[in-house]
Amino acid sequence: MNDLSISSPLSPAPSRPVALRRMIESQDITFLMEAHSGLSAKIVEEAGFGGIWASGLSMSASMGLRDSNEASWTQVLDLLEYMADATSLPILVDGDTGYGNFNNVRRLVRKLGERNIAGVCIEDKLFPKTNSFIGEEQPLADIAEFCGRIMAGKDSQTSDDFVIVARVEALISSRPMEEALRRAEAYHAAGADAILIHSKKADAGEIFEFCERWANRAPVVIVPTTYYPTPTELFREAGISTVIWANHLLRASMSAMRDTARTIFEDQSLMNVEGRVVPVKEIFRLVGNAELEQAERRYLPETPRPHVVVLAASGGDLGELTRDRPKCMIDVRGKSLLARQVATFADSGIRDVTVVRGFAKEAVVVPGIRTVDNDRHEETGEAYSLAQARASLTGELVVSYGDVLFRDYILESLLSSKADVVLAVDTSARQGMRERDLVVADRPFSGNYLDDAPVHMDRMGSDIGEAAHGEWIGLARFSAQGARWLTEELDALESEGLLETADLPLLLTRIAAKHPVRVKYFLGHWMDVNTLADVADARNFT
């Protein structure tokens, strides 16, 4: 990274105009990445870029408009305000022609300054503009008149470091090199902080000729959309200041949206799409839902949240992977299985997590969890492990196996249920089903997603076979009343001498014999990890 872009950790970050000016005037090449919305601006910042190009083409296209000043400059300002609020990066705006004459440029620059925009690039064409890649020999502005626009902008800027880039369209409009140089010199003399020399040729020959003859009289900015095969090192050797990657996030999003829309239309299903798109929780993360949750905890009255008990006492049988750690702690793309579960709960606002440990309990380490131990894990079952967490079996409660992964929406669906006990049941025919977790309900999955009539479990166990309506995925939610039923049944098992050997299917079946246990059907979008093949699948799942 260029030293000019680095602030001392003891000093405040430079203002955005200062940051952009440092990039433009840097001795090494710098890069601006296109964005066209608050969301894309956040993505650019996360990718590591030092600045943003607010592309006129991309912003217009995102509104469904042509790049011909069909979007008013006030509409563009509104969009820029969202982008500036979404990122800390400096933004250089594609200001087209300045939206008119010198008077329009004056007002534009003042309004950009009010919105903490770092700079604007204006091109020497006529208003309303036509995109440079459309047609040949587009008319250009009179040099003196365009110099007036530049001077008006510089006189109106609210920060001395606000950057005005003059875009020279002579080459792209089939004018000779001499005219491009003449225009660049005039614009520099009028106060332009940098010159953007534009070309639509497939090679960078005329760009390099311009740079050689220009001799760094002012920083040079380029947009290599058509001559993209040119190695970046050649731009660096030519002394180019800044490269703009001008429209590639918009174009990439169009490719992805077309593929996704076509697949959903043809399949009439989300099954072949859901695993290829970002999870909804990634949207929540990127737009800052975590900050809102912190603010809610600070400013709103505290409301009780569900808590979770994770059963993770068993060791598993995955060879070397579970030799000195339980299955819940195997690595899945840099995070343990348990850590991924805890993160999923946190994304739904649940941070009170109790984990029942057993085998290699010292290895069960995840920040923020509480632990209780089943030191008799080798000779007892799941109900006994759950009973070790009795202190946590109050209020609204989620119980989960420690070796499962599931999509957020499954958990959210259980949390939104008004039932006192609700189970997530997979109704798809799945290889490797746990026979002991097979469920018989009072009616099967109808296949109609609009069918919201309640379904209740009759029983769960290993003796159901083909009569099963689905497989419990190892995730259940209990209301405060449901949690009381749960502890009552644990007490009953203990009084009958069955607690040490009972598993959760037996426990849930006994509850269902006395109280309604709601079933919510799902089609996949979860997995349990029981074999080495499952470990590989888990890496793909995440």
Summary of the structure (lengths in Angstrom):
residues: 542
radius of gyration: 31.1
end to end distance: 31.6
largest distance: 98.1
contacts: 1779
relative contact order: 0.08
helix: 41%
strand: 18%
